[in-house]
Amino acid sequence: MISTTTQPVLSVTGIRKSFFGVEVLTGIDFDVRPGEVHGLVGENGAGKSTLMKIIAGVQPADDGVVSYRGEEVHHAHPRQAMDAGIVTVFQEFTLLPERTVAQNVYLGREPRRGGLVDRRAMNTRTAELLTDLGVSFIEPQARVGSLTVAEQQIVEIVKALSFDAQVISMDEPTAALSDREVELLYAIIRRLTSRGVAVIYVSHRLKEIFDLCDRITILKDGALVSTDDTTALTTDELVRRMVGRSIQSYFPDAVEGTTVGEPRLELEGCGNAYVDGVSLTLRAGEIVGIAGLQGSGRTELVEGVFGIQAFTRGSMRIDGAPTRITSARAAVRAGLALVSEDRKAQGLALGQSILDNALLVVRSVFAGRTAASRHEVPGVLSALEVSSQGVDQEVRFLSGGNQQKVVLAKWLLTGPQIVLFDEPTRGIDVGAKYAVYQLMRDLAAQGKAVLMVSSELPEVIGMSDRILVMHDGELVAELPAGSAEHEILGAATGATTGESDAGTATEGGAR
């Protein structure tokens, strides 16, 4: 823990910011000390991103003071802040995929010799920075486009260090990382702080906040709620301050009257290039969770059901009728919906309006229903509590949680009977997560069947009526609702077998 007597390396005092007459930051005080990891949390729309952009020199504050190393600063451009040693690693990377690691690290400020770019010096300096972080598996000459997401994250951090960064802000740095890659990022952050670098850490993953952070600042509706030592907070208290709701009600109970009915989806011995021998039954009125490690075949399973990676063997039945689905269009016509993992790349047309996004699937598959569906859009958006300036607002200007709700609206308008969720709450805040969970409960109450893939074990445990576990492309276990994390992990790693094996996953389960 950093001493409370340590002077801040960066502080903001009385920061205010408005957009179009709406105040989004209302007198924020915040600071970070050398060698500290300071967590910045709050719901989407709380003001976290705006505060980070002011610190990074992306946007000016309307009022207030930013001080760095004891002196007031006015950075009018991100490059000024970076040259001073304040660097932000945003969730959307700024790397050029066709260039090498070294070229990205020194982009626009390449070392020169005799008027030409000194590639050898650039590679040598990049190698030294990688070594300094304890990273030996990334080559300076490697093309960035060939790297994994985690490796690209490291390149962004190396780029920050090349500016001799004293403050590094990280925005949702683990959103697309596996558990093993998250551990690697932990190690790198600890190495940075051991050298006195201050880290501002923004994440919706509360476990990471408690694992890494020395202090936690909470924002709500553009205002400062509190700043406390991490040891002074519990998860329940943190959630309560963020959203005004106890974590005990984080996962809503089943809607009264919900009953498990007849099979909606039945798979028998299904497989493709990624999964094999999958047999399961998904019934009306139930939520079935799929757990497993990264690469276990979870996403590939739902993509097989939806026809994206169509099954090449085995049989499928929908509402008792033999069905063969070889395309997403066929899946939609059969009454399926897939809320994909990457909403920005796969779920939305960011430059189009909310209305156009909501009608994307209907227009493509059920063109004759477009006019009727257009009239349904406001009601669906209202039911989902989408916060926007109207249906004509471009989706790219919405928060992550509201973008996810637009994706849900797009699928609800098709009238699906089977809804597949792949990481349904990734990258959205706890308040928006609750809304998604409640929607899943409502779908089950309406007699629809829900299949949910999630990397978050508390989410799987809190929402599932049954839990199926994947390992190496196979369905290896079925566990009852409320199973412990160690039981799920044991099956996911192959260390243990589940209470039921894959064969009994066809039996269904009572709520």
TORSE-429752 format. One record per residue (C-alpha): residue number from 1; residue in three letters; x, y, z. Coordinates in steps of 0.05 Angstrom, whole numbers. Last residue first. Layout:
// TORSE-429752
ATOM|NUM|ALA|X|Y|Z
...
This chain:
// TORSE-429752
ATOM|511|ARG|-715|-497|-233
ATOM|510|ALA|-720|-567|-259
ATOM|509|GLY|-669|-597|-305
ATOM|508|GLY|-658|-622|-375
ATOM|507|GLU|-642|-695|-390
ATOM|506|THR|-598|-683|-450
ATOM|505|ALA|-540|-662|-407
ATOM|504|THR|-540|-734|-383
ATOM|503|GLY|-493|-755|-438
ATOM|502|ALA|-445|-698|-424
ATOM|501|ASP|-432|-725|-354
ATOM|500|SER|-470|-710|-291
ATOM|499|GLU|-442|-687|-224
ATOM|498|GLY|-383|-662|-263
ATOM|497|THR|-316|-696|-276
ATOM|496|THR|-253|-672|-243
ATOM|495|ALA|-185|-643|-262
ATOM|494|GLY|-204|-633|-335
ATOM|493|THR|-193|-558|-330
ATOM|492|ALA|-266|-540|-341
ATOM|491|ALA|-290|-596|-295
ATOM|490|GLY|-249|-573|-236
ATOM|489|LEU|-264|-500|-253
ATOM|488|ILE|-339|-514|-247
ATOM|487|GLU|-331|-550|-180
ATOM|486|HIS|-284|-497|-154
ATOM|485|GLU|-334|-442|-171
ATOM|484|ALA|-388|-475|-129
ATOM|483|SER|-453|-502|-159
ATOM|482|GLY|-514|-457|-149
ATOM|481|ALA|-556|-489|-204
ATOM|480|PRO|-538|-561|-218
ATOM|479|LEU|-476|-585|-256
ATOM|478|GLU|-471|-617|-325
ATOM|477|ALA|-403|-640|-347
ATOM|476|VAL|-355|-655|-404
ATOM|475|LEU|-385|-620|-465
ATOM|474|GLU|-327|-627|-514
ATOM|473|GLY|-284|-578|-552
ATOM|472|ASP|-224|-583|-506
ATOM|471|HIS|-266|-574|-443
ATOM|470|MET|-337|-547|-439
ATOM|469|VAL|-381|-544|-376
ATOM|468|LEU|-457|-543|-375
ATOM|467|ILE|-491|-507|-317
ATOM|466|ARG|-565|-514|-302
ATOM|465|ASP|-616|-463|-278
ATOM|464|SER|-563|-410|-292
ATOM|463|MET|-563|-337|-271
ATOM|462|GLY|-522|-331|-208
ATOM|461|ILE|-474|-389|-221
ATOM|460|VAL|-458|-368|-293
ATOM|459|GLU|-452|-295|-272
ATOM|458|PRO|-408|-312|-212
ATOM|457|LEU|-365|-353|-261
ATOM|456|GLU|-353|-295|-308
ATOM|455|SER|-327|-325|-373
ATOM|454|SER|-398|-330|-399
ATOM|453|VAL|-438|-369|-451
ATOM|452|MET|-513|-365|-442
ATOM|451|LEU|-568|-410|-472
ATOM|450|VAL|-638|-382|-461
ATOM|449|ALA|-703|-418|-479
ATOM|448|LYS|-767|-377|-488
ATOM|447|GLY|-828|-391|-448
ATOM|446|GLN|-846|-319|-432
ATOM|445|ALA|-817|-328|-362
ATOM|444|ALA|-751|-348|-393
ATOM|443|LEU|-750|-284|-434
ATOM|442|ASP|-766|-243|-371
ATOM|441|ARG|-708|-276|-333
ATOM|440|MET|-661|-259|-391
ATOM|439|LEU|-686|-188|-392
ATOM|438|GLN|-673|-183|-317
ATOM|437|TYR|-601|-205|-328
ATOM|436|VAL|-592|-153|-382
ATOM|435|ALA|-619|-98|-337
ATOM|434|TYR|-574|-121|-280
ATOM|433|LYS|-514|-118|-327
ATOM|432|ALA|-532|-46|-344
ATOM|431|GLY|-526|-28|-271
ATOM|430|VAL|-462|-66|-262
ATOM|429|ASP|-427|-32|-320
ATOM|428|ILE|-417|-59|-389
ATOM|427|GLY|-352|-88|-419
ATOM|426|ARG|-376|-160|-426
ATOM|425|THR|-448|-168|-403
ATOM|424|PRO|-476|-217|-455
ATOM|423|GLU|-413|-260|-461
ATOM|422|ASP|-445|-301|-517
ATOM|421|PHE|-521|-302|-508
ATOM|420|LEU|-563|-351|-549
ATOM|419|VAL|-638|-338|-550
ATOM|418|ILE|-687|-392|-570
ATOM|417|GLN|-759|-373|-584
ATOM|416|PRO|-742|-311|-625
ATOM|415|GLY|-792|-256|-642
ATOM|414|THR|-750|-220|-694
ATOM|413|LEU|-759|-153|-657
ATOM|412|LEU|-725|-184|-596
ATOM|411|TRP|-661|-191|-637
ATOM|410|LYS|-651|-119|-655
ATOM|409|ALA|-674|-97|-585
ATOM|408|LEU|-619|-139|-554
ATOM|407|VAL|-567|-106|-597
ATOM|406|VAL|-597|-38|-577
ATOM|405|LYS|-590|-60|-504
ATOM|404|GLN|-516|-75|-515
ATOM|403|GLN|-506|-5|-543
ATOM|402|ASN|-540|22|-481
ATOM|401|GLY|-491|-14|-436
ATOM|400|GLY|-431|8|-477
ATOM|399|SER|-453|81|-474
ATOM|398|LEU|-486|111|-535
ATOM|397|PHE|-452|158|-585
ATOM|396|ARG|-434|102|-633
ATOM|395|VAL|-507|84|-638
ATOM|394|GLU|-524|146|-678
ATOM|393|GLN|-585|183|-651
ATOM|392|ASP|-647|177|-695
ATOM|391|VAL|-685|134|-645
ATOM|390|GLY|-682|189|-593
ATOM|389|GLN|-634|226|-548
ATOM|388|SER|-614|161|-514
ATOM|387|SER|-621|119|-451
ATOM|386|VAL|-647|50|-469
ATOM|385|GLU|-694|27|-414
ATOM|384|LEU|-703|-43|-445
ATOM|383|ALA|-778|-34|-443
ATOM|382|SER|-770|35|-473
ATOM|381|LEU|-728|8|-530
ATOM|380|VAL|-780|-46|-544
ATOM|379|GLY|-836|5|-543
ATOM|378|PRO|-800|53|-589
ATOM|377|VAL|-783|-3|-638
ATOM|376|GLU|-853|-33|-646
ATOM|375|HIS|-875|18|-699
ATOM|374|ARG|-814|1|-742
ATOM|373|SER|-830|-73|-733
ATOM|372|ALA|-896|-64|-770
ATOM|371|ALA|-861|-29|-828
ATOM|370|THR|-805|-80|-831
ATOM|369|ARG|-848|-142|-830
ATOM|368|GLY|-843|-156|-905
ATOM|367|ALA|-768|-152|-902
ATOM|366|PHE|-764|-212|-855
ATOM|365|VAL|-692|-234|-861
ATOM|364|SER|-650|-172|-877
ATOM|363|ARG|-699|-118|-856
ATOM|362|VAL|-717|-155|-792
ATOM|361|VAL|-643|-166|-777
ATOM|360|LEU|-622|-93|-783
ATOM|359|LEU|-686|-62|-754
ATOM|358|ALA|-657|-43|-686
ATOM|357|ASN|-594|-17|-719
ATOM|356|ASP|-634|28|-765
ATOM|355|LEU|-674|55|-707
ATOM|354|ILE|-613|68|-664
ATOM|353|SER|-582|106|-721
ATOM|352|GLN|-523|85|-764
ATOM|351|GLY|-449|99|-756
ATOM|350|LEU|-440|43|-705
ATOM|349|ALA|-471|-12|-748
ATOM|348|LEU|-479|-61|-691
ATOM|347|GLY|-473|-134|-670
ATOM|346|GLN|-410|-163|-701
ATOM|345|ALA|-354|-112|-693
ATOM|344|LYS|-383|-67|-640
ATOM|343|ARG|-424|-121|-603
ATOM|342|ASP|-365|-169|-597
ATOM|341|GLU|-392|-229|-558
ATOM|340|SER|-452|-241|-602
ATOM|339|VAL|-526|-238|-581
ATOM|338|LEU|-550|-296|-624
ATOM|337|ALA|-624|-304|-640
ATOM|336|LEU|-661|-368|-660
ATOM|335|GLY|-732|-376|-686
ATOM|334|ALA|-720|-422|-746
ATOM|333|ARG|-720|-362|-794
ATOM|332|VAL|-664|-332|-752
ATOM|331|ALA|-624|-396|-757
ATOM|330|ALA|-634|-400|-832
ATOM|329|ARG|-606|-329|-839
ATOM|328|ALA|-547|-348|-795
ATOM|327|SER|-530|-404|-842
ATOM|326|THR|-526|-480|-845
ATOM|325|ILE|-582|-499|-798
ATOM|324|ARG|-610|-570|-805
ATOM|323|THR|-674|-584|-766
ATOM|322|PRO|-711|-646|-743
ATOM|321|ALA|-776|-622|-709
ATOM|320|GLY|-786|-629|-634
ATOM|319|ASP|-789|-555|-619
ATOM|318|ILE|-722|-548|-654
ATOM|317|ARG|-684|-614|-666
ATOM|316|MET|-611|-620|-684
ATOM|315|SER|-571|-681|-708
ATOM|314|GLY|-498|-701|-709
ATOM|313|ARG|-445|-683|-759
ATOM|312|THR|-423|-623|-800
ATOM|311|PHE|-448|-571|-751
ATOM|310|ALA|-449|-502|-781
ATOM|309|GLN|-396|-452|-760
ATOM|308|ILE|-441|-391|-768
ATOM|307|GLY|-502|-437|-767
ATOM|306|PHE|-532|-412|-702
ATOM|305|VAL|-523|-478|-665
ATOM|304|GLY|-451|-482|-690
ATOM|303|GLU|-439|-410|-669
ATOM|302|VAL|-465|-429|-600
ATOM|301|LEU|-415|-486|-596
ATOM|300|GLU|-358|-446|-625
ATOM|299|THR|-367|-394|-571
ATOM|298|ARG|-360|-447|-516
ATOM|297|GLY|-305|-488|-551
ATOM|296|SER|-254|-494|-495
ATOM|295|GLY|-211|-439|-524
ATOM|294|GLN|-216|-394|-462
ATOM|293|LEU|-236|-438|-404
ATOM|292|GLY|-305|-467|-394
ATOM|291|ALA|-375|-448|-373
ATOM|290|ILE|-441|-454|-410
ATOM|289|GLY|-503|-430|-373
ATOM|288|VAL|-573|-456|-384
ATOM|287|ILE|-631|-409|-372
ATOM|286|GLU|-699|-444|-370
ATOM|285|GLY|-770|-428|-392
ATOM|284|ALA|-773|-472|-453
ATOM|283|ARG|-722|-527|-451
ATOM|282|LEU|-651|-535|-476
ATOM|281|THR|-628|-606|-487
ATOM|280|LEU|-556|-626|-497
ATOM|279|SER|-510|-672|-537
ATOM|278|VAL|-443|-648|-563
ATOM|277|GLY|-400|-701|-595
ATOM|276|ASP|-346|-655|-621
ATOM|275|VAL|-329|-581|-622
ATOM|274|TYR|-282|-540|-665
ATOM|273|ALA|-282|-569|-736
ATOM|272|ASN|-355|-587|-729
ATOM|271|GLY|-395|-629|-681
ATOM|270|CYS|-464|-652|-658
ATOM|269|GLY|-474|-719|-623
ATOM|268|GLU|-547|-704|-608
ATOM|267|LEU|-571|-632|-600
ATOM|266|GLU|-641|-614|-576
ATOM|265|LEU|-670|-544|-574
ATOM|264|ARG|-739|-522|-550
ATOM|263|PRO|-752|-581|-504
ATOM|262|GLU|-819|-578|-468
ATOM|261|GLY|-832|-534|-408
ATOM|260|VAL|-795|-506|-348
ATOM|259|THR|-840|-460|-309
ATOM|258|THR|-837|-386|-293
ATOM|257|GLY|-895|-366|-248
ATOM|256|GLU|-857|-314|-209
ATOM|255|VAL|-800|-286|-250
ATOM|254|ALA|-735|-322|-232
ATOM|253|ASP|-693|-284|-182
ATOM|252|PRO|-652|-224|-202
ATOM|251|PHE|-576|-229|-199
ATOM|250|TYR|-546|-166|-167
ATOM|249|SER|-599|-167|-112
ATOM|248|GLN|-549|-189|-60
ATOM|247|ILE|-500|-139|-91
ATOM|246|SER|-540|-84|-58
ATOM|245|ARG|-567|-29|-103
ATOM|244|GLY|-552|45|-105
ATOM|243|VAL|-513|37|-169
ATOM|242|MET|-441|55|-154
ATOM|241|ARG|-445|65|-79
ATOM|240|ARG|-482|-1|-69
ATOM|239|VAL|-434|-37|-115
ATOM|238|LEU|-374|-14|-74
ATOM|237|GLU|-409|-31|-9
ATOM|236|ASP|-423|-101|-32
ATOM|235|THR|-353|-112|-58
ATOM|234|THR|-325|-90|9
ATOM|233|LEU|-288|-25|21
ATOM|232|ALA|-237|0|73
ATOM|231|THR|-181|-45|47
ATOM|230|THR|-187|-11|-21
ATOM|229|ASP|-167|55|10
ATOM|228|ASP|-223|104|-3
ATOM|227|THR|-246|157|-52
ATOM|226|SER|-320|174|-52
ATOM|225|VAL|-382|193|-92
ATOM|224|LEU|-352|244|-140
ATOM|223|ALA|-403|270|-189
ATOM|222|GLY|-414|258|-263
ATOM|221|ASP|-476|214|-253
ATOM|220|LYS|-438|169|-205
ATOM|219|LEU|-362|167|-195
ATOM|218|ILE|-325|121|-147
ATOM|217|THR|-251|128|-131
ATOM|216|ILE|-214|66|-107
ATOM|215|ARG|-147|62|-72
ATOM|214|ASP|-90|12|-72
ATOM|213|CYS|-117|-25|-133
ATOM|212|LEU|-97|-92|-161
ATOM|211|ASP|-138|-149|-134
ATOM|210|PHE|-197|-107|-111
ATOM|209|ILE|-205|-72|-178
ATOM|208|GLU|-192|-137|-214
ATOM|207|LYS|-248|-173|-177
ATOM|206|LEU|-294|-114|-192
ATOM|205|ARG|-290|-124|-267
ATOM|204|HIS|-321|-60|-294
ATOM|203|SER|-252|-32|-303
ATOM|202|VAL|-214|34|-302
ATOM|201|TYR|-143|32|-273
ATOM|200|ILE|-102|95|-263
ATOM|199|VAL|-30|72|-256
ATOM|198|ALA|27|111|-224
ATOM|197|VAL|98|91|-243
ATOM|196|GLY|144|86|-183
ATOM|195|ARG|188|28|-206
ATOM|194|SER|149|-23|-165
ATOM|193|THR|87|7|-198
ATOM|192|LEU|110|-15|-267
ATOM|191|ARG|129|-86|-245
ATOM|190|ARG|61|-93|-211
ATOM|189|ILE|27|-71|-275
ATOM|188|ILE|67|-122|-315
ATOM|187|ALA|50|-179|-268
ATOM|186|TYR|-24|-162|-269
ATOM|185|LEU|-22|-160|-345
ATOM|184|LEU|6|-230|-346
ATOM|183|GLU|-48|-254|-299
ATOM|182|VAL|-100|-224|-346
ATOM|181|GLU|-69|-263|-403
ATOM|180|ARG|-79|-328|-366
ATOM|179|ASP|-151|-310|-351
ATOM|178|SER|-164|-294|-424
ATOM|177|LEU|-164|-222|-449
ATOM|176|ALA|-216|-182|-487
ATOM|175|ALA|-240|-134|-433
ATOM|174|THR|-174|-138|-395
ATOM|173|PRO|-149|-67|-405
ATOM|172|GLU|-217|-34|-391
ATOM|171|ASP|-186|36|-397
ATOM|170|MET|-114|39|-371
ATOM|169|SER|-84|106|-350
ATOM|168|ILE|-8|108|-345
ATOM|167|VAL|25|162|-303
ATOM|166|GLN|101|171|-299
ATOM|165|ALA|111|154|-372
ATOM|164|ASP|182|157|-400
ATOM|163|PHE|151|168|-469
ATOM|162|SER|177|99|-490
ATOM|161|LEU|139|73|-429
ATOM|160|ALA|73|89|-462
ATOM|159|LYS|93|53|-526
ATOM|158|VAL|113|-7|-483
ATOM|157|ILE|43|-5|-452
ATOM|156|GLU|10|-3|-521
ATOM|155|VAL|55|-61|-542
ATOM|154|ILE|32|-100|-481
ATOM|153|GLN|-40|-91|-502
ATOM|152|GLN|-21|-116|-571
ATOM|151|GLU|7|-179|-537
ATOM|150|ALA|-59|-189|-500
ATOM|149|VAL|-99|-180|-564
ATOM|148|THR|-56|-233|-598
ATOM|147|LEU|-1|-211|-646
ATOM|146|SER|0|-222|-722
ATOM|145|GLY|-28|-153|-737
ATOM|144|VAL|29|-122|-697
ATOM|143|ARG|81|-148|-747
ATOM|142|ALA|140|-174|-708
ATOM|141|GLN|206|-136|-715
ATOM|140|PRO|208|-116|-641
ATOM|139|GLU|199|-189|-622
ATOM|138|ILE|148|-207|-568
ATOM|137|PHE|160|-270|-526
ATOM|136|SER|212|-242|-478
ATOM|135|VAL|171|-194|-436
ATOM|134|GLY|201|-178|-367
ATOM|133|LEU|177|-107|-371
ATOM|132|ASP|248|-80|-377
ATOM|131|THR|261|-133|-430
ATOM|130|LEU|205|-103|-472
ATOM|129|LEU|233|-33|-463
ATOM|128|GLU|303|-57|-482
ATOM|127|ALA|276|-92|-544
ATOM|126|THR|241|-28|-564
ATOM|125|ARG|306|11|-558
ATOM|124|THR|343|-40|-600
ATOM|123|ASN|289|-42|-654
ATOM|122|MET|289|33|-660
ATOM|121|ALA|365|36|-660
ATOM|120|ARG|368|-16|-716
ATOM|119|ARG|313|18|-755
ATOM|118|ASP|350|85|-758
ATOM|117|VAL|300|124|-800
ATOM|116|LEU|339|167|-849
ATOM|115|GLY|365|238|-843
ATOM|114|GLY|436|216|-829
ATOM|113|ARG|412|175|-771
ATOM|112|ARG|342|180|-745
ATOM|111|PRO|303|155|-686
ATOM|110|GLU|229|150|-703
ATOM|109|ARG|184|201|-672
ATOM|108|GLY|119|195|-712
ATOM|107|LEU|109|122|-693
ATOM|106|TYR|161|101|-642
ATOM|105|VAL|123|44|-609
ATOM|104|ASN|86|27|-673
ATOM|103|GLN|149|21|-715
ATOM|102|ALA|180|-22|-660
ATOM|101|VAL|121|-70|-659
ATOM|100|THR|122|-75|-734
ATOM|99|ARG|73|-43|-782
ATOM|98|GLU|13|-75|-817
ATOM|97|PRO|-31|-74|-755
ATOM|96|LEU|-24|1|-740
ATOM|95|LEU|-37|10|-666
ATOM|94|THR|-86|59|-634
ATOM|93|PHE|-121|6|-591
ATOM|92|GLU|-194|15|-571
ATOM|91|GLN|-196|5|-496
ATOM|90|PHE|-151|66|-487
ATOM|89|VAL|-80|63|-461
ATOM|88|THR|-70|133|-434
ATOM|87|VAL|-2|167|-426
ATOM|86|ILE|20|223|-379
ATOM|85|GLY|96|231|-384
ATOM|84|ALA|104|304|-406
ATOM|83|ASP|113|282|-478
ATOM|82|MET|49|241|-471
ATOM|81|ALA|10|301|-444
ATOM|80|GLN|34|345|-502
ATOM|79|ARG|18|289|-551
ATOM|78|PRO|-52|285|-525
ATOM|77|HIS|-65|357|-545
ATOM|76|ALA|-83|421|-508
ATOM|75|HIS|-46|401|-444
ATOM|74|HIS|-56|456|-393
ATOM|73|VAL|-13|442|-332
ATOM|72|GLU|-11|467|-260
ATOM|71|GLU|52|446|-225
ATOM|70|GLY|64|398|-167
ATOM|69|ARG|88|339|-209
ATOM|68|TYR|26|346|-253
ATOM|67|SER|-32|390|-234
ATOM|66|VAL|-99|394|-270
ATOM|65|VAL|-143|451|-246
ATOM|64|GLY|-218|465|-250
ATOM|63|ASP|-266|492|-302
ATOM|62|ASP|-290|477|-372
ATOM|61|ALA|-240|420|-377
ATOM|60|PRO|-204|411|-443
ATOM|59|GLN|-211|346|-483
ATOM|58|VAL|-159|297|-509
ATOM|57|GLY|-105|323|-462
ATOM|56|ALA|-98|255|-427
ATOM|55|ILE|-124|281|-360
ATOM|54|ILE|-184|311|-395
ATOM|53|LYS|-195|246|-433
ATOM|52|MET|-192|206|-369
ATOM|51|LEU|-244|251|-337
ATOM|50|THR|-290|243|-397
ATOM|49|SER|-282|167|-396
ATOM|48|LYS|-299|162|-322
ATOM|47|GLY|-360|208|-325
ATOM|46|ALA|-414|164|-294
ATOM|45|GLY|-444|150|-363
ATOM|44|ASN|-428|76|-359
ATOM|43|GLU|-432|59|-285
ATOM|42|GLY|-375|76|-238
ATOM|41|VAL|-303|59|-224
ATOM|40|LEU|-234|91|-223
ATOM|39|GLY|-183|46|-189
ATOM|38|HIS|-117|77|-167
ATOM|37|VAL|-55|33|-175
ATOM|36|GLU|-1|68|-137
ATOM|35|GLY|75|72|-149
ATOM|34|PRO|75|148|-149
ATOM|33|ARG|8|176|-125
ATOM|32|VAL|-57|188|-162
ATOM|31|ASP|-106|245|-152
ATOM|30|PHE|-180|261|-159
ATOM|29|ASP|-227|319|-144
ATOM|28|ILE|-287|326|-190
ATOM|27|GLY|-329|389|-192
ATOM|26|THR|-390|366|-232
ATOM|25|LEU|-371|325|-292
ATOM|24|VAL|-423|309|-345
ATOM|23|GLU|-458|377|-344
ATOM|22|VAL|-509|381|-401
ATOM|21|GLY|-508|446|-439
ATOM|20|PHE|-488|415|-505
ATOM|19|PHE|-431|378|-470
ATOM|18|SER|-408|401|-402
ATOM|17|LYS|-344|391|-362
ATOM|16|ARG|-324|409|-291
ATOM|15|ILE|-260|392|-254
ATOM|14|GLY|-256|420|-183
ATOM|13|THR|-186|394|-171
ATOM|12|VAL|-146|345|-212
ATOM|11|SER|-83|312|-187
ATOM|10|LEU|-22|278|-215
ATOM|9|VAL|44|257|-182
ATOM|8|PRO|8|259|-115
ATOM|7|GLN|52|271|-54
ATOM|6|THR|65|209|-12
ATOM|5|THR|41|219|60
ATOM|4|THR|-16|168|50
ATOM|3|SER|38|115|41
ATOM|2|ILE|26|69|-18
ATOM|1|MET|0|0|0
